[in-house]
Amino acid sequence: MSINEQERMELERIVMDEDRDAALAYIHDVVYAKVKESEKPGSCFHDVDKPIDEVPRDIRRHKKLGSFD
């Protein structure tokens, strides 16, 4: 998962301020939203062992999450 500059700055602010409410909102609005987006068919960030219909390319050629190969 990658974050943009604005999201990174917000995360830094949350950590520095130890803002628990903002941290929960960040997880919901940024992290969870990116996780849900990554689950959509055609995304490169899905479980390659899980069958996905209507994906126009061979999923086995994509990296698994956390791989650096």
C-alpha positions, 0 to 999 in steps of 0.5 A: 500500500502506498500513501501520497504526500498529504496522507503521509503528513497527516499520519506524521501529525497524528503520531506526533500529537498522539491523536487517537480519534484522528488515528481511527479516522485515518485508518477508516478513511485512508487505510481501509479505503485502500484495502477495499480498493485493492480487493477489486478485480483487476487490482495487482494487490489481491490474493493470487491463490483466490480465484477471480473471475473476469480478470483479463490477465494471468494473475500468477504473473503478479507479485504477492503482497509483501513480496519484493521479487 
